[in-house]
């Protein structure tokens, strides 16, 4: 028995469970995944991890063993021959993170797999449906293609007063197929972003490929199966390549005059380049490869005249190149592509605080090509316009009713040569016109020049996106209608995982707002905000929100990708920077890190491990995390206290209650030690685990010597200080209740308001609930007065604001220079809502053993308060399958419905200690054979259950009425 928790459960529940009539249904297997992906095409791990999910209507259904077959052909698999791997029957409840352990696999190997499992009665399931994966290009020598580009003789611009926006490059190359094709995969990468075309259309709808990395060190590549798109005879491959993150405007570069020649662009190089390798396997066993080379043709005269992620796109439809991506197109006017090395030397002066230097913006081949593992960026929803206003003659403002990240689809009819302009923003001025001041240097403007098609024309940009609720359209000949513009929501297509609703509609809306802000900001990297000239992978925002992020979507591969970016950006002295990737420092290099920001390097892998059971991520980044921890120690005082170094973001955007940096940093260092010890335990690094525990105890002692005034009172007297010290485990057990009381008193003294910023907000409510102040936590959550989450909602928010007071009724829009209306950080409270109101959490890494602990607040309200939450309904699609909870209270009667998927066990906490008063499915608890009573806990009752649907009904104990 590999899973001790299951073992314990079977001991606890086994006797009664075996009395349950054996269900006739066997376990059904679905959702086979390799490295979290469905039938992936470019796996680089030589021991890729497999996972599946199980379905069964039977209560207590569990998996006790599995057998995996991996075969080199579908035929072998169909005959149940695992010629690559036959695991044999393995007694285990594990159903994720199972490494392939068969014959060595090489580049391009395509393998097929399936499995069967055994249930708790020892009965075998049927074989699962087959799945497959294909290995990526594992060795540099697998790449026969070379980087191509065009000879770019334009000098590096020096005029910082204007924008420099070059046109896209169209590439094309024809080739002939003479024989039937068995399979064809195309691998593509770009320095810049690239849309790959084949025989008349896009190879894939995904946007902004291949993705953002530090291109000199590493570029991503993508693999696509194009077998079905090939045709006998002539074929045409094409690509549209634009600057993207490689050469385009990034972050606040232009605002602050950073980067080469102070332009705010060209952070990685000046001229985009393309790498393509199409590998065709013929049915007769022979093969053919088409690669990027000098035979490709190229033009810069196509319709995409400007294409910049931040500034926008200009598309001149009169310059379209009909048929350019089809065979037979006349490309004699085009030029030959060049080897990218033709642009080898492009000197410039790079400017950034303390980092001025001479740089070469010429072509450098990335040292490493790596398969992109995150879900592709794509359109996940279309939003119809809700209304159009005309605040000034000829200026039309479309309201999509939702702040989001993406683009619009334009449908228009008009004269050839007419140019219409689209601008984007989150808010309107008093006079109803579009507000763009808070976008700072992001131009966020798209222009479209009509070709004059009498039947109308449709356009969507491919190389930019915006953060907006309103789109302004000007330059049109006729009054537009609602369907002139449609909003297209862009995001990495992380599968939605959770939902949260409750009796307070304001909070139901807030949960939705957090999900929207996540969608808008989990876009290539976890960004701070999608609209202004920033969109950076800010580490502080990422770490504070990551646990909430896991509730709303399956973000395992999104963070797998970003953790590589973060490690790549790590300073050689060990600190993680303020954001990753890290094209430019935002302050002097030696201090371009910050307490609680860089700690993302520990918090994110720890979170991904807890939620998905992923120890591979820990192993992959262990050396890097260790370097970070060494640096943290080296920069601490002799007794282990952190000092005030780095950027002083602190408890960013707190409400006039700052907490000193060195204090915050000490708390984070302590928490890091705990997480490192736990991760070391999980990967068998015993010595490291002990060392980090010892380090934690030293930090705790130093912390108490410095900040403890006795009896739970701290010399740093802020809400954040108390909440964080308790969170980090720095307060001795004997003083915890007193410290928590002090925190609760502080909140009460503020008129039951919070004063926390990015750091304190994540931990405030969990700490209040943990230490007996759950009703106060709920009160804060339900508050509508500034500062609160509810305040945003009642003031019209459809996403999470950057500041508690981004907008106030009295003051209007605050601080237009730094004010985003789509910033997820303060949405981190949803982690608490899922854990303490919906009551869904994991007890062991990977949701094998869960804690179902919704805690109803008391119904009594204080004057001016909202009616207390009296029902909650939520679900969470964990790596082991979907969990759902739903509770309501009517008077003193409390009902809780719990659904656990097959092969999951869990503890359920109920708000009464009297087991005799609890019914389950209409029967007394004692008569419910699949429920085991553990005993009283925390004013309530703890039970153990297995898979199935349960409805508990009880009278609330006095403490919860
Ligand atoms: C970003 C934040 C970030 C911060 C650092 C801001 O400009 O938008 O969310 O964490 O800088 O203080």
Boltz pocket constraint, residues with backbone or C-beta under 6 A from the ligand:
constraints:
  - pocket:
      binder: B
      contacts: [[A, 528], [A, 529], [A, 534], [A, 538], [A, 540], [A, 541], [A, 649], [A, 652], [A, 823], [A, 825]]
      max_distance: 6.0
